[in-house]
Every structure is written in structure tokens, then in C-alpha cells.
Amino acid sequence: MKTVKRLFLFIFIIFLLPTFASAGLWAMKDRPLRWSDARWSSAGILPKPEESQDAAIYVFSAMTGGLKGAVASHAWIVFKEKGAKAYTRYDKVGWGNPIRRNHRDPDAFWYSNPPQLVTSITGAKAELLIPKIEGAIAAYPYAEPGGYTIWPGPNSNTFVAYVLRTVPELGAVLPPHAVGRDYLPNGEFLHIDDDWKDVHMTLRGLIGVSVGARSGFELHFLGLVAGLDLAAPGLKVPALGRLGI
């Protein structure tokens, strides 16, 4: 009995308490109540594509809207090939054809929430990785209509996390509030990244663990993530995101 009580106390302190705190902070924010009232225009983060001939890759994440915004974010991928005069953006959404290309500005607000840069790569390395990203997008197993489940996945974060795992040279993982990122396609229980730097184990994205150079040490519970970031020292806090350097 003591063991069960300790387990519940651990879950409450590590996962539920931060989630309740985030929900309270979210409730106090002035935010749009309807999709049509939200801001979806560019946040002005990216340079104009014609300003540089270099290839570039960016991964963004922004908190979503409604009640989900208290605990969950939405991620997307942007890239520009060498010499290109425009960016290309890929998202997964829950309506129509799930994989959307250029349906928003590359650095647009998401439901009035500003995007946060997860990672960026420019120059020769980006030029080499863009074909790999395109290949991963083309191979994504839930790209057809109906291939979207808001929780536990596959959702927008499952899609971007799949690309990041398939192209580990991008060197990034999505933030802790990217609910759905730990859902492994095709019912996989174990996934080892191609470069062997990260290992992921999960039961349908509900309970699991990730360990490695990029993930650090993570515990997953019902889509929430808690852990330690070892590469850039910090804490991964459920719903609230990453706290640290």
C-alpha cells in the first residue's frame, strides 16, 4: 500500500501539479475564444528568404488554443533550399488532408500564440538535410485523411517528432508540452534513432521513457513529459515546458 501511495504522490508532484499550475496561469490570460478571432499572421521572426542564398531549416512550436493551450503546443517544419525565394512549411492538422504545405506563413502565430524556435540549421548542412526531411515527410505513415487523433496521437507533434527521429542530424527534440510527440508510429514499443544517440520506449505514447544525447532523461505519462535536459542543462516540466539555460 505504501508503494502505491508513493507512486501516486510521485505522479501528482511531477506531472499533475505543474499541469494544474499551467492551467491556472492559462485561465488568467487574455486570449481569443474563437478560431476566427485569433491572429494567424507572421510573427516576423524569420529573415526574408531573398536576403540569403543559403539553404535553411527551422522547426517551430507554439502553444495551441482553447483549453488545450494550457498544456499542449503545435509544431511545424520550415525549410528553404539554396537560392530559393520562398520558404516551404509543413504541418499536420486534423482536417482534410492532414499534411499541409504552406497553409500559413512560415513563422506565423498559432492561435495568437507566438512561435518558439526549436532548432535552426543553415548553409551546407541544411542543404544536405533538406532531401532527407522531404523523404521523411513522404514516408510519414499517417499522411492520409483520417490520420489524426488529437490524443495520444498521431497528431501534429507526432508528425514533426517522426521527422526529427528519422533525421537525427537535426539534433533536436520537441518541447515537453508537445503532447503526442512520443507516440511511435505503427504501434512500436521501442525505437532507436539511426545514430544510436537516443532510445525511446512507449506504450502508445501514454507511458514511456526516452534516454539519450538529445532527449536527456525523460519520463512520459499520458502525453506529459518530465525530465532532465543534459545537452543544455535544464528541467523539462510537464505543460510548462523547459526551464534552464
C-alpha positions in Angstrom: 0.0 0.0 0.0 2.8 2.4 0.8 4.4 1.8 -2.6 1.1 2.6 -4.3 0.7 5.8 -2.3 4.3 6.8 -3.1 3.6 6.2 -6.8 0.5 8.4 -6.7 2.4 11.1 -4.8 5.2 11.0 -7.4 2.7 11.3 -10.3 0.9 14.1 -8.6 4.1 16.2 -7.8 6.0 15.5 -11.0 3.1 15.5 -13.6 -0.1 16.8 -12.2 0.9 19.7 -10.1 2.8 21.5 -12.9 -0.2 20.8 -15.2 -2.6 22.4 -12.7 -0.3 25.4 -12.3 -0.1 25.8 -16.1 -3.9 25.6 -16.3 -4.3 28.3 -13.7 -1.9 30.6 -15.5 -3.6 30.0 -18.8 -7.0 30.8 -17.3 -5.7 34.3 -16.3 -4.5 35.1 -19.8 -6.4 37.3 -22.3 -6.8 35.0 -25.3 -9.1 34.6 -28.3 -12.1 32.3 -27.6 -12.7 31.5 -31.3 -10.6 30.4 -34.2 -11.8 33.4 -36.3 -10.7 35.9 -33.6 -7.2 34.6 -33.4 -4.1 36.0 -35.0 -2.5 33.8 -37.7 -0.2 36.3 -39.4 3.6 36.3 -39.5 5.4 37.0 -36.2 8.3 38.5 -38.1 10.9 36.0 -36.8 12.4 34.7 -40.0 14.5 36.9 -42.3 13.2 37.5 -45.8 14.1 34.4 -47.9 15.6 36.5 -50.7 18.1 38.1 -48.2 20.3 35.0 -48.3 21.2 32.4 -50.9 21.9 29.8 -48.2 19.7 26.8 -47.5 17.9 26.9 -44.1 15.9 24.7 -41.9 13.7 25.8 -38.9 11.5 23.9 -36.5 8.9 25.9 -34.6 6.5 25.2 -31.8 3.7 27.4 -30.4 1.1 26.8 -27.8 -2.3 26.0 -29.2 -5.7 27.5 -28.5 -8.7 26.8 -26.3 -8.4 24.6 -23.2 -5.6 22.6 -25.0 -3.4 25.7 -24.8 -2.9 25.2 -21.1 -0.9 22.0 -21.7 -0.2 21.5 -25.4 1.6 23.0 -28.3 1.7 22.7 -32.1 4.9 22.1 -34.1 5.8 22.5 -37.7 8.8 22.4 -40.1 10.1 25.1 -42.4 12.9 25.0 -44.9 14.4 27.0 -47.8 16.5 25.4 -50.4 19.7 27.1 -51.6 18.8 30.1 -53.8 15.1 29.7 -53.2 13.0 32.9 -53.0 10.4 31.4 -50.6 10.1 29.2 -47.5 8.3 25.9 -47.5 6.3 25.0 -44.4 4.8 21.6 -43.5 2.3 21.0 -40.7 0.0 18.1 -39.7 -3.6 19.2 -39.0 -6.8 17.5 -38.0 -8.9 18.3 -41.0 -8.9 17.5 -44.7 -5.5 16.2 -46.0 -3.5 16.0 -42.7 -0.1 17.1 -44.1 -0.5 20.7 -45.1 2.0 22.6 -47.3 2.3 26.4 -46.9 -1.2 26.9 -45.4 0.3 29.6 -43.1 3.2 32.0 -43.1 6.4 30.1 -42.2 6.7 31.9 -38.8 3.0 32.7 -38.2 1.3 33.0 -34.8 -0.6 29.9 -33.9 -4.0 30.8 -32.4 -2.4 34.2 -31.4 0.5 32.4 -29.6 4.0 33.4 -30.8 6.1 30.6 -32.3 9.2 29.5 -30.4 12.3 28.3 -32.4 13.1 24.7 -31.5 16.1 24.4 -33.8 17.7 26.1 -36.9 20.3 24.9 -39.4 21.7 27.0 -42.3 24.3 26.7 -45.0 25.8 23.5 -46.4 24.5 21.2 -43.6 20.9 22.4 -44.3 21.4 21.8 -48.0 22.3 18.2 -47.3 19.5 17.6 -44.8 16.6 19.0 -46.8 16.3 16.0 -49.1 16.3 13.8 -46.0 13.5 15.9 -44.5 11.5 15.6 -47.7 12.0 11.9 -47.7 10.8 11.6 -44.0 7.7 13.7 -44.8 6.9 11.5 -47.8 7.3 8.3 -45.6 5.2 9.5 -42.7 2.7 6.7 -42.1 -0.3 8.8 -41.1 -0.3 11.2 -44.0 -3.8 10.2 -45.4 -7.1 11.8 -44.4 -8.2 10.5 -41.1 -4.6 10.0 -39.9 -5.0 12.3 -37.0 -6.0 11.7 -33.4 -5.7 14.7 -31.0 -4.6 12.5 -28.1 -2.5 10.5 -27.6 -1.6 10.7 -31.3 -0.8 10.6 -34.1 -1.2 14.4 -34.2 0.8 17.4 -35.3 3.6 16.8 -32.9 3.8 13.1 -33.8 4.5 14.2 -37.3 7.3 16.6 -36.5 8.8 14.2 -33.9 8.8 11.5 -36.5 10.9 13.7 -38.9 13.3 14.7 -36.1 13.8 11.0 -35.2 14.2 10.0 -38.9 16.7 12.8 -39.5 18.6 12.8 -36.2 21.2 15.2 -37.7 18.7 17.9 -37.0 19.8 17.5 -33.4 16.6 18.4 -31.6 13.6 17.1 -29.7 10.3 18.9 -29.3 9.5 20.7 -26.0 7.8 18.8 -23.1 4.4 20.4 -23.9 4.4 18.9 -27.4 1.7 16.4 -26.5 1.8 13.5 -29.0 5.5 13.7 -29.8 6.2 10.4 -28.1 3.6 8.4 -30.0 5.6 5.9 -32.0 4.1 5.0 -35.4 2.8 1.5 -36.2 2.5 0.6 -32.6 6.2 0.4 -32.0 7.3 -0.1 -28.4 11.0 0.5 -28.9 12.7 2.9 -31.3 16.5 3.6 -31.5 17.4 6.6 -33.6 19.6 5.9 -36.6 22.7 7.4 -35.0 22.1 5.5 -31.7 22.1 8.6 -29.7 18.5 8.4 -28.4 16.4 5.4 -27.3 12.6 5.7 -26.9 10.2 3.2 -25.3 6.5 3.8 -25.0 3.1 2.2 -24.8 1.2 4.1 -27.5 2.6 7.4 -26.2 0.9 7.0 -22.9 3.6 5.7 -20.6 7.3 5.6 -21.6 10.8 6.8 -21.3 13.4 8.4 -23.6 17.1 8.5 -22.9 20.0 9.9 -24.9 22.2 12.7 -26.0 19.3 14.8 -27.4 16.5 13.7 -25.1 18.5 13.7 -21.9 16.3 11.7 -19.5 12.6 11.8 -19.9 9.5 10.1 -18.3 6.3 10.2 -20.2 2.8 9.9 -18.6 -0.4 10.4 -20.5 1.3 12.6 -23.1 3.0 14.7 -20.4 6.8 14.9 -20.2 9.1 15.4 -17.2 12.9 15.0 -17.2 16.3 16.5 -17.4 17.9 18.2 -20.4 21.6 17.2 -20.3 22.9 18.8 -23.5 21.8 22.3 -22.4 21.2 21.8 -18.7 17.7 22.4 -17.6 14.4 20.8 -16.4 11.6 19.5 -18.6 8.4 20.4 -16.8 5.0 19.0 -17.9 2.8 21.6 -19.6 5.1 24.5 -18.7 8.0 23.5 -21.0 11.7 23.6 -20.5 13.3 25.6 -17.6 17.0 26.3 -17.6 19.9 27.7 -19.6 
